[in-house]
Amino acid sequence: MVLSATMIGALLGLGTQMYSNALRKLPYMRHPWEHVVGMGLGVVFVNQLVKWDAQLEQDLDKMLQKAKEANERRYFA
């Protein structure tokens, strides 16, 4: 999963930079270092998004478990 998220982030950053150059009617590879920076930022963004999603799922499970326990205490105690 980490490798696929990294590749998706790199492609997102590269695509964003190439799209930006295309909109301004510049050569696609005008400043190659900008593509590297874009790819790096895309990798960081997507990996943080995956971590956030996993943490969100854990937090939701905890909240649902607490709500279930509260309902059981309220109605079955």
Secondary structure as GFF3:
##gff-version 3
##sequence-region A 1 77
A	DSSP	alpha_helix	2	23	.	.	.	ID=ss1
A	DSSP	alpha_helix	32	76	.	.	.	ID=ss2
###
